[in-house]
Amino acid sequence: MSATITQLSHRDRAILRAVAAGRCQISGGACTALLIDGVGCCDQFAGARLTREGLIAPPGPGPQPARLTAHGRALAAAA
């Protein structure tokens, strides 16, 4: 896990807060899609990047609620 609070953009921090608030859906497969309040995230790579960094739990193939990992929860709380 290479992300630290200083390396996260304001957008990444906002996404982590939205996931923590239960406002996000994520799906895996060929590409990771992240929906916030039912709308596609403006940063099409954010879901995959935050998942790869170990902040969001890896998604299954179909849409499901996005979940933070323990590291993601810690960073969201600090954001």
ChimeraX commands (.cxc) that place a marker at each C-alpha (Angstrom):
marker #1 position 0.00,0.00,0.00 radius 0.5
marker #1 position 1.82,3.03,-1.24 radius 0.5
marker #1 position -0.80,5.76,-0.84 radius 0.5
marker #1 position -0.39,8.21,1.98 radius 0.5
marker #1 position -2.58,11.10,2.98 radius 0.5
marker #1 position -0.18,13.55,1.31 radius 0.5
marker #1 position -0.30,11.65,-1.99 radius 0.5
marker #1 position -4.09,11.60,-2.25 radius 0.5
marker #1 position -5.75,14.33,-4.28 radius 0.5
marker #1 position -8.72,16.26,-2.94 radius 0.5
marker #1 position -10.86,14.22,-5.34 radius 0.5
marker #1 position -9.50,10.92,-3.97 radius 0.5
marker #1 position -10.23,12.05,-0.43 radius 0.5
marker #1 position -13.76,13.06,-1.40 radius 0.5
marker #1 position -14.30,9.67,-3.06 radius 0.5
marker #1 position -13.11,7.87,0.08 radius 0.5
marker #1 position -15.53,9.94,2.18 radius 0.5
marker #1 position -18.37,9.09,-0.26 radius 0.5
marker #1 position -17.54,5.37,-0.05 radius 0.5
marker #1 position -17.44,5.60,3.76 radius 0.5
marker #1 position -20.87,7.25,3.71 radius 0.5
marker #1 position -22.31,4.36,1.65 radius 0.5
marker #1 position -22.96,6.51,-1.42 radius 0.5
marker #1 position -20.94,4.44,-3.93 radius 0.5
marker #1 position -21.38,1.36,-6.08 radius 0.5
marker #1 position -18.46,-0.37,-7.77 radius 0.5
marker #1 position -18.16,-3.16,-10.31 radius 0.5
marker #1 position -15.16,-5.02,-11.65 radius 0.5
marker #1 position -14.63,-7.07,-14.74 radius 0.5
marker #1 position -12.89,-5.68,-17.82 radius 0.5
marker #1 position -12.70,-2.26,-16.15 radius 0.5
marker #1 position -13.59,-0.99,-12.70 radius 0.5
marker #1 position -16.60,1.32,-12.74 radius 0.5
marker #1 position -17.34,3.56,-9.76 radius 0.5
marker #1 position -20.74,5.23,-9.31 radius 0.5
marker #1 position -21.30,7.97,-6.76 radius 0.5
marker #1 position -24.93,8.73,-5.97 radius 0.5
marker #1 position -25.86,6.68,-9.06 radius 0.5
marker #1 position -23.70,8.75,-11.44 radius 0.5
marker #1 position -20.41,7.64,-12.99 radius 0.5
marker #1 position -17.38,9.14,-11.26 radius 0.5
marker #1 position -15.88,12.01,-13.29 radius 0.5
marker #1 position -12.46,10.36,-12.91 radius 0.5
marker #1 position -12.90,7.11,-14.81 radius 0.5
marker #1 position -9.69,5.68,-13.37 radius 0.5
marker #1 position -10.35,6.52,-9.69 radius 0.5
marker #1 position -12.07,3.25,-8.76 radius 0.5
marker #1 position -9.31,1.12,-10.22 radius 0.5
marker #1 position -6.55,3.34,-8.78 radius 0.5
marker #1 position -8.00,3.40,-5.25 radius 0.5
marker #1 position -8.62,-0.35,-5.41 radius 0.5
marker #1 position -5.07,-1.00,-6.63 radius 0.5
marker #1 position -3.72,1.17,-3.78 radius 0.5
marker #1 position -5.63,-1.03,-1.31 radius 0.5
marker #1 position -8.07,1.67,-0.15 radius 0.5
marker #1 position -11.26,0.24,-1.66 radius 0.5
marker #1 position -12.00,-3.48,-1.42 radius 0.5
marker #1 position -11.74,-5.29,-4.79 radius 0.5
marker #1 position -15.14,-5.49,-6.49 radius 0.5
marker #1 position -16.89,-8.54,-7.82 radius 0.5
marker #1 position -18.00,-8.74,-11.46 radius 0.5
marker #1 position -21.36,-7.06,-10.92 radius 0.5
marker #1 position -22.33,-3.77,-9.27 radius 0.5
marker #1 position -22.15,-3.85,-5.48 radius 0.5
marker #1 position -21.72,-1.35,-2.66 radius 0.5
marker #1 position -18.15,-0.06,-2.53 radius 0.5
marker #1 position -16.35,-0.83,0.74 radius 0.5
marker #1 position -13.24,0.70,2.23 radius 0.5
marker #1 position -10.39,-1.46,3.44 radius 0.5
marker #1 position -8.96,-0.82,6.91 radius 0.5
marker #1 position -6.30,1.40,5.34 radius 0.5
marker #1 position -8.97,3.24,3.35 radius 0.5
marker #1 position -11.05,3.80,6.50 radius 0.5
marker #1 position -8.02,5.26,8.27 radius 0.5
marker #1 position -7.30,7.65,5.42 radius 0.5
marker #1 position -10.97,8.62,5.03 radius 0.5
marker #1 position -11.13,9.45,8.74 radius 0.5
marker #1 position -8.03,11.63,8.39 radius 0.5
marker #1 position -9.32,13.33,5.22 radius 0.5
marker link #1:1,2 radius 0.2
marker link #1:2,3 radius 0.2
marker link #1:3,4 radius 0.2
marker link #1:4,5 radius 0.2
marker link #1:5,6 radius 0.2
marker link #1:6,7 radius 0.2
marker link #1:7,8 radius 0.2
marker link #1:8,9 radius 0.2
marker link #1:9,10 radius 0.2
marker link #1:10,11 radius 0.2
marker link #1:11,12 radius 0.2
marker link #1:12,13 radius 0.2
marker link #1:13,14 radius 0.2
marker link #1:14,15 radius 0.2
marker link #1:15,16 radius 0.2
marker link #1:16,17 radius 0.2
marker link #1:17,18 radius 0.2
marker link #1:18,19 radius 0.2
marker link #1:19,20 radius 0.2
marker link #1:20,21 radius 0.2
marker link #1:21,22 radius 0.2
marker link #1:22,23 radius 0.2
marker link #1:23,24 radius 0.2
marker link #1:24,25 radius 0.2
marker link #1:25,26 radius 0.2
marker link #1:26,27 radius 0.2
marker link #1:27,28 radius 0.2
marker link #1:28,29 radius 0.2
marker link #1:29,30 radius 0.2
marker link #1:30,31 radius 0.2
marker link #1:31,32 radius 0.2
marker link #1:32,33 radius 0.2
marker link #1:33,34 radius 0.2
marker link #1:34,35 radius 0.2
marker link #1:35,36 radius 0.2
marker link #1:36,37 radius 0.2
marker link #1:37,38 radius 0.2
marker link #1:38,39 radius 0.2
marker link #1:39,40 radius 0.2
marker link #1:40,41 radius 0.2
marker link #1:41,42 radius 0.2
marker link #1:42,43 radius 0.2
marker link #1:43,44 radius 0.2
marker link #1:44,45 radius 0.2
marker link #1:45,46 radius 0.2
marker link #1:46,47 radius 0.2
marker link #1:47,48 radius 0.2
marker link #1:48,49 radius 0.2
marker link #1:49,50 radius 0.2
marker link #1:50,51 radius 0.2
marker link #1:51,52 radius 0.2
marker link #1:52,53 radius 0.2
marker link #1:53,54 radius 0.2
marker link #1:54,55 radius 0.2
marker link #1:55,56 radius 0.2
marker link #1:56,57 radius 0.2
marker link #1:57,58 radius 0.2
marker link #1:58,59 radius 0.2
marker link #1:59,60 radius 0.2
marker link #1:60,61 radius 0.2
marker link #1:61,62 radius 0.2
marker link #1:62,63 radius 0.2
marker link #1:63,64 radius 0.2
marker link #1:64,65 radius 0.2
marker link #1:65,66 radius 0.2
marker link #1:66,67 radius 0.2
marker link #1:67,68 radius 0.2
marker link #1:68,69 radius 0.2
marker link #1:69,70 radius 0.2
marker link #1:70,71 radius 0.2
marker link #1:71,72 radius 0.2
marker link #1:72,73 radius 0.2
marker link #1:73,74 radius 0.2
marker link #1:74,75 radius 0.2
marker link #1:75,76 radius 0.2
marker link #1:76,77 radius 0.2
marker link #1:77,78 radius 0.2
marker link #1:78,79 radius 0.2
view
